[in-house]
Amino acid sequence: MPNEPFIDSARAFIGGERVPPLVLVLVLVGERRDDLVCLEGHLRLTAYALVGFPTDVECLIGTASAMGRRAK
């Protein structure tokens, strides 16, 4: 089943399993902070959403002003 990895991860979170932090980047456009984008950890992020973010989510966050230009 294609959704099984997400469901398995969600069950693991409910069971208290620790996982690596998500890797996010805050896209900067001029002086504005535009978007927080997930670079690594999409499966974990989806699993957290499935269980309603019942715990604090550990993240590594960086900034990238050039990323906004590439996304357009």
Secondary structure, 3 states (H helix, E strand, C coil): CCCHHHHHHHHHHHCCCCCCCEEEEEEEECCEEEEEEEEECHHHHHHHHHCCCCCCCCEEEEEECCHHHHCC
